[in-house]
Amino acid sequence: VKMQELQHEMDAKEKEIDVLTKATSKSLWQRDLNALDRQLQLDGNYPRIDENNFQSSQDSR
């Protein structure tokens, strides 16, 4: 039973590694920012920053 659990865990980690190695740095950043945004929304009433507003504020720097 323990061997099967470890094999399942190893398979899951191999899939995770495969996904991460195929991802671009931009997609990883976007995923992390989306997760942060979702958590902030759950934790309080923080305004959502959409990509267009964020990009325009970055362009003005």
N, C-alpha and C positions, 0 to 999 in steps of 0.2 A: 504494500500500500504506500509506504513512504517513498519507494523507488518511483512509483507512478506519479506521485505528487511532485517529486523533484524533476521528473522528465517533463511534466506539464509546465512547470515553472521555467525550465530551460527553453522549451519550445516558445513560450510566450516572450521570453527575453530575446530570443533570436529574431522573432518577428518584430519586436520593438527596435532592435538594432538595425534591421533591414529598412524599416520605415525611416528611422533617423538618418541613416547614411544616404538614402535617396532624396531626402528633403533638402531644399535650399535654405540658406541662412535667413532669407526674407520670410519664407513660410514658417520657419521655426519661431522667429520673432513675432510674426502675426498671431500664431497659435498661442504663444505665451501672453501677448497683450490681450487677446480675446479672453483668455482664462482670468487674467487680472481684472479686466473690465467686468466679467460676470461676477467675480467674487466681491468686487467693490459694490456692485448693484445689490448683492445679497446682504452685505454688511451695513449698508446705509443708503441714503438717497443721494448718491453722487450722480452728477449729470453725465450722460453718455457722450463721449467724444467720438463723433463719426470721422471716418478717414478723410473726407473732404475738408472738414474744418481743421483737422490736425495738419494736413498737408499744406493748406494755405497759411497757417500760422508758422510753419517751418520755412516756407518760401520767403516770408517777410524778414527773416533773420539775416 
